[in-house]
């Protein structure tokens, strides 16, 4: 059974340079995520994060910065 995480936008008091860093990282991982074939099973585990070259906790911040 899968797990669903609800993510919220980053806090407004986070330094602007950190937000920019997360947004820039989002731009670099967006294409590999979009390139996954439709219907392909995506497991948000170690293998995916290694492919994207990000850590899991970093990925959560990246998604929240969009």
Buried (B, 14 or more C-beta within 10 A) or exposed (E): EEEEEEEEEBEEEBEEEEBEBBEEBBEEBEEEEEEEEEEEEEEEEEEBBEEBEBEEEBBBBBBBBE
